[in-house]
């Protein structure tokens, strides 16, 4: 009798286990779909300064609306923010970015932090070390780098963090220049450890501008503990063939078996201007012939780029740079926006078609 009872009990447990597994499968499947959704992103780092000027953004229908809410309604999923260490510009202070970051998270956005590791702009031509950090002692610099990165990672708990911004030629110059490969890599490793220990859920991005020599660059970090390849792509600087871009990205993701995000891109809706600041793009020769400098051309560029990259399962998203950077200081300003004709808003502040690409 005991043996019969024992066998029945085991059968009951086995059936219960099988039933519970069957019930949990749809939940796991749904989570996987959510986590792999293509991220439509926007960098909005100028927003604190623009909002302080009382500039008003409008929907395509002419209704005034806060920018982040408008972006949420347009199915934007990712907000990108740049962080400078001790910027002279108070609107770029870490506290301002933290407030904007937390507001974005409260609205349901994922977030990507672009750590410049500088007090100002960092890109392939300039990676100026923060004024208060050591530029002579590598061990001291590592301690400063670790402490700063760990604090940012812990305070923000962002979904993604870039270790440097467009670090084609290294970062934290002169000690972290590309031609001092061992020190460059050791500084990257130090920052990565800081993120892993302070915010284990955060995914780490290495950000490179363009595709030229990208295979060489990412091969340097083939044994480095990062998650996502980050690229900038601007036709004016990185080539005008979207098929070539897609092929190069396919090669990168296949070779290094990493996910990839386009951290920065943009395109003009006009070659005109609305202030006295020279714009980055102002000539027909700077355009891709298939896409005019018009509201329709700007949207077509983003739709075409997204559709080509979505064919690659490892591409997780595209982040538009400067969508918010309108001419907000007035038409006579010589310190206005050099990106006004590449924003997602026309010169009256009304949303352009590109927002719904």
Residue pairs with C-beta under 8 A, 6 or more apart in sequence:
36 316
37 77
38 306
38 310
38 315
38 316
38 317
39 77
39 78
39 110
39 261
39 316
39 317
39 318
39 319
40 75
40 76
40 77
40 78
40 306
40 317
40 318
40 357
41 76
41 77
41 78
41 79
41 80
41 112
41 261
41 317
41 318
41 319
41 320
42 71
42 76
42 78
42 79
42 80
42 319
42 320
42 323
42 324
42 344
43 79
43 80
43 81
43 82
43 114
43 264
43 319
43 320
43 321
43 322
43 323
44 67
44 68
44 71
44 79
44 80
44 81
44 100
44 323
44 324
45 80
45 81
45 82
45 92
45 97
46 91
46 322
46 324
46 325
47 67
47 68
47 100
47 324
48 91
48 92
48 96
48 97
48 99
48 100
49 89
49 91
49 92
50 324
50 325
50 326
50 328
52 91
53 328
53 329
55 326
55 328
55 349
56 64
56 349
57 64
57 65
57 66
57 67
57 70
57 324
57 345
57 349
57 351
58 64
58 65
58 345
58 348
58 349
58 350
58 351
59 65
59 70
59 350
59 351
60 350
60 351
60 352
60 353
60 355
62 350
65 73
67 324
68 79
68 103
68 104
68 107
68 109
69 107
70 351
70 355
71 79
71 109
71 355
72 107
72 108
72 109
74 351
74 355
74 356
75 356
76 109
77 109
77 110
77 317
78 109
78 110
78 111
78 112
78 159
78 160
78 317
78 319
79 100
79 101
79 104
79 109
79 110
79 111
79 112
80 111
80 112
80 113
80 114
80 263
80 319
80 321
81 97
81 100
81 101
81 111
81 112
81 113
81 114
82 92
82 97
82 113
82 114
82 116
82 165
83 94
83 97
83 113
83 114
83 115
83 116
83 152
84 92
84 94
84 116
84 118
84 119
84 120
85 116
85 117
85 118
85 119
85 130
85 132
85 133
85 148
86 119
86 130
86 131
86 132
87 93
87 119
87 120
88 119
88 120
90 96
94 152
98 155
98 156
101 111
101 113
101 156
101 158
104 111
105 111
110 159
110 160
111 156
111 158
111 159
111 160
112 158
112 159
112 160
112 161
112 162
112 205
112 261
112 263
112 319
113 152
113 156
113 158
113 160
113 161
113 162
114 162
114 165
114 207
114 263
115 149
115 152
115 161
115 162
115 163
115 164
115 165
115 191
116 122
116 164
116 165
117 127
117 129
117 130
117 145
117 148
117 164
117 165
117 171
117 172
117 191
118 126
118 127
118 128
118 129
118 130
119 128
119 130
119 131
120 126
120 128
122 128
122 164
122 165
122 166
122 167
122 171
123 165
123 166
123 209
124 166
124 167
124 168
124 169
124 209
125 169
127 164
127 167
127 169
127 170
127 171
127 172
127 173
127 176
127 177
128 173
129 135
129 141
129 172
129 173
129 174
129 175
133 141
133 144
133 145
133 172
134 140
134 141
134 144
135 141
135 173
135 174
135 175
136 175
138 175
138 183
138 186
138 187
141 172
141 175
141 176
141 187
142 186
142 187
142 190
145 172
145 187
145 190
145 191
145 194
146 190
146 191
146 193
146 194
147 194
149 163
149 190
149 191
149 194
149 195
149 198
150 194
150 195
150 197
150 198
151 198
152 161
153 161
153 194
153 195
153 198
153 199
153 202
154 198
154 199
156 199
157 199
157 201
157 202
158 199
158 202
159 201
159 202
159 203
160 202
160 203
160 204
160 205
160 228
160 261
161 195
161 199
161 202
161 203
161 204
161 205
162 205
162 206
162 207
162 230
162 263
163 188
163 191
163 192
163 195
163 204
163 205
163 206
163 207
163 226
164 171
164 188
164 191
164 206
164 207
165 171
165 207
166 207
166 208
166 209
166 232
167 206
167 207
167 208
168 178
168 208
168 209
168 210
168 213
168 217
169 177
169 178
170 176
170 177
170 178
170 179
170 180
170 184
171 184
171 187
172 187
174 180
175 183
175 187
176 183
176 184
176 187
177 184
178 184
181 220
184 220
185 220
185 221
185 224
188 206
188 221
188 224
189 224
189 225
192 204
192 224
192 225
192 226
195 202
195 204
196 204
196 225
203 227
203 228
204 225
204 226
204 227
204 228
205 226
205 227
205 228
205 229
205 230
205 261
205 263
206 218
206 221
206 224
206 226
206 228
206 229
206 230
207 230
207 231
207 232
207 263
208 214
208 217
208 218
208 229
208 230
208 231
208 232
209 231
209 232
209 237
209 238
210 231
210 232
210 233
210 237
210 238
210 239
211 231
211 233
211 238
211 239
211 245
211 248
211 249
211 252
212 238
214 231
214 248
214 252
215 251
215 252
215 255
218 229
218 252
218 255
218 256
218 258
219 256
222 256
226 258
227 258
227 259
228 258
228 259
228 260
228 261
228 316
229 252
229 253
229 256
229 258
229 259
229 260
229 261
230 260
230 261
230 262
230 263
231 249
231 260
231 261
231 262
231 263
232 238
232 262
232 263
232 264
232 265
232 321
233 245
233 262
233 264
233 265
233 305
234 264
234 265
234 266
235 267
235 286
235 287
235 288
236 280
236 281
236 286
238 245
239 245
240 287
240 288
240 289
242 288
242 304
242 305
242 308
243 308
245 305
245 308
246 308
246 309
246 311
246 312
249 260
249 309
249 312
249 315
250 312
252 258
252 260
253 259
253 260
253 312
253 314
253 315
258 314
259 314
259 315
259 316
260 312
260 314
260 315
260 316
261 315
261 316
261 317
261 318
261 319
262 305
262 309
262 315
262 317
262 318
262 319
263 319
263 321
264 319
264 320
264 321
265 302
265 305
265 318
265 319
265 320
265 321
266 320
266 321
266 322
266 323
266 339
266 342
267 288
267 291
267 297
267 298
267 301
267 302
267 342
267 354
268 281
268 287
268 293
268 298
268 341
268 342
269 293
269 294
269 295
269 297
269 298
269 341
269 342
269 343
269 346
269 352
269 354
270 293
270 294
270 341
271 281
271 282
271 283
271 284
271 293
271 341
272 341
272 347
273 279
273 282
273 327
273 340
273 341
274 327
274 331
274 336
274 340
274 341
274 347
275 327
275 329
275 330
275 331
275 332
275 333
275 334
275 336
275 337
275 340
276 331
276 332
276 333
276 334
276 336
277 327
277 333
277 334
277 335
277 336
277 337
277 338
277 340
278 338
279 338
279 339
279 340
279 341
279 342
280 338
280 339
280 342
281 287
281 293
281 341
281 342
282 341
284 293
287 293
287 297
288 301
290 300
290 304
291 297
291 298
291 300
291 301
291 304
293 341
295 346
295 352
295 353
295 354
296 353
298 342
298 352
298 353
298 354
299 352
299 353
299 354
299 356
299 357
302 318
302 320
302 354
302 357
303 357
305 318
306 318
306 357
309 315
309 318
320 344
322 339
322 342
322 343
323 343
323 344
323 345
323 355
324 343
324 344
324 345
325 337
325 339
325 340
325 342
325 343
326 337
326 340
326 343
326 345
326 347
326 349
327 333
327 336
327 337
327 340
327 347
328 336
328 337
329 335
329 336
329 337
330 336
337 343
340 347
343 352
344 351
344 352
344 354
344 355
345 351
345 352
346 352
